[in-house]
């Protein structure tokens, strides 16, 4: 009995469909059973999965529809990003530098920035949309992300200020270090018992040493000694350096966080012309005192659940005392 090629293909197609359907049901069944058994959650819908599936590939696949240029992005960057990264993406304090460093990667002091180090422009869009601004991740529209990405690329002299980034043009931007990464094609390490002693066949040879940059103070003060010493507003100013990226002590100078001028005695969430307070802060009805500031600054999230302040807290009590002294002296209403 002979069977035509068309019939063979049709039979094979139906069999393949049945097998795929069976496997899909087999994989889905435990999830459905778990939901039913534990009475927790529900199977994720396609719309819910899409909300999490926001990664952008190097070739631009996954980029949303939108557009923006560096001119559009400059004001947004200064308002939302400059307190950490500087107005020209040059970095502020200890926060990352985003621009510059071209041709520095093979020098003694490499400067790794978006322009000098990152191999793909699409990675900048992916990261900004996913994680920025600090403390308010995923609050930007797609057009705003395109505009901020454009401003960073413009700051690195990679595009013109009026060049429009969109879902079609972003992946076309060629990064200087696009060929600076290599694929690790070494074979996998074979499985087996790890060597714990006498593993080297010969004595290791030192081929270079890290540069000595002398960052350790000549005299170190232990936590115990610091706790027993008098409160010092001067030391508190040094502690405040970790706050200065988001806060100022000058009246009316709101950054990513509100101005702390005349803080003690002021109602929480009450600084004029600052609109980024969390609901928890606005509803707290607190009046700031040294006592509740001490609790808040030692652990913001624990003291006020729901606060949007992205800070883990000052854990060292001596540093906290110094900081409070500095804030009280430096932010008086005089």
Secondary structure, DSSP 8 states (H G I E B T S, - for coil): ----HHHHHHHHHHHHHHHHHHHHHHHHHHHHHHHHHH-------HHHHHHH-----TT-TT--S-EE-HHHHHHHHHHHTHHHH-TTSS--TTS---S--TT-TTSTT----TTTT-SBHHHHHHHHHHH-STTSTT-S-HHHHHHHHHHHHHHTTSS-TT--EETTTGGG-B-TTTTS-----------S----SS--SS-------------S-SS---HHHHHHS---HHHHHHHHTTTTTT--SSTT---SS---TT-TTSBTT--TT-----HHHHTS--B--HHHHHHHHH-HHHHSTT----------HHHHHHHHHHHHHHT---
